[in-house]
Amino acid sequence: MPENVYTYLKFVIYRELENWSVQYSINSNLNFGRKFELKKIGSFLTRNKTAVTVEDYVSYKRVTIKTNNGGCCLRDELSGKLIGTKQQFVISQGQFILSKIDARNGAMGVVPSECDKAIITGNFWTFDVNEKLIDSHYLSLVTTTKAFVDFAEKASNGTTNRHYLQEPLFLSQKIPLPTIEEQRTLVSAFNDKISHSEALELQAAQVEQDIEDYLLSELGIKQKGYTQAEPTATVASEPQMEYVVSNRQLEDSADTYHWRDEIKKEYKYLKFVRFKDVIEWGYDRMVGGNNKLLHSTIYPNYKLGQLLDINPTTSFSNLDGSDEISFIPMECISDKYGEWKEKRICKVSSSKGYTKFSDGDLIWARITPCMQNGKSAIVYGLENGYGCGSTEFHVIRNHNEDLNLRYIHLLLRLPEVLKDAMKSFTGSAGQQRVPKSYLEQLTVPVPSLNIQSTIVEHINKQKEQIKQLRLQAENLRKEALVEFEKEIFE
């Protein structure tokens, strides 16, 4: 007798009804294939609640479970007296762990060795895994699939931002259960691609480091921490130390410097700085300062404010209010590559209140954490030659024929420059900004235009190599998951 198929009705066998939710009942099978037998998760997982009372003078490891299937990792190690929740639970390597709040966002995984004997609060659940029936890493892969994460969302109840996974629904959900050997084969195939992907990411990271090393070497800039300012010669009438002063430092460990064979004296405990050299009223800024960070020993050095226009006025007076220009909010700038990654358009009349710029300008994020992430780009091909965007951009414009703005952009994306810029932050925590004065006072080496262009061309080729390596890595990660899902869903 043929089975009746209903368009608007869904029949569920009463003994298999786990929840009175229509949404859950309709979508609980997850569309797994019939290649492998389906088994309830509760048939191979057992909740573990090994309680512990946190003691003040004992150190405890704590974990975090990343969303989007990022897995379990060590968060920190903290003295018990700094931990407010005293009644917690101990977890062990190899257990399956999830966040009952963020399971719906893919916060599940296997406890790694570095998290063994860590503690968790009641917002996390750990389960002992019956390794005779299921490989814990196979289970972790099943729970990374979009279908399973969608199930976790449907099996979570509560207020908008505090949906809790319902344990009975989780444990009663069925998933494909191949033999242990088949599970391990699937896991091994997945891991092989992931390992290859990670190797490509390491290659990309090495090329990034090569870019920095190449740039500093070509410009004659000290490598570690870049160049530091030399001591300032002073004259004092109090107890002093004598030394010979030089325009160059012989050795990092040297106590003596040579300069016209003249002996200079300086305070042993005080540091004197010429007023005209003071960049900011802070110890770390007055002792050295960013005017020496990129100091070259082979090329002339100039302050950026002497070379370029910083935050110039941009007028749209030659455009009508209905004309279109490019719109570039902060999210349209790539962190990794310093590029404008998305084209958006707005009317000139809508540009009020935004930062304005022209075709060919460099826009550089001044607010944390965007600045620290290197959000900056030279914007070319703007609609009608103009654009507007976030108020948190500094705009740098080049009118100097002997300067390649792409070369300057490379310098402004150097990790040590971004780190140094943080010392000049103004504003309250969370809304700190790099002032215009930092860029104006930043001293940079200026080789010939030909050398600048050669450096830019060389680094652009390396950046393309990085992109290709990361694209291959991303494709391998996608392939790994697609191939795994194909086995259990078809």
Disulfide bonds with the S-S distance in Angstrom:
none
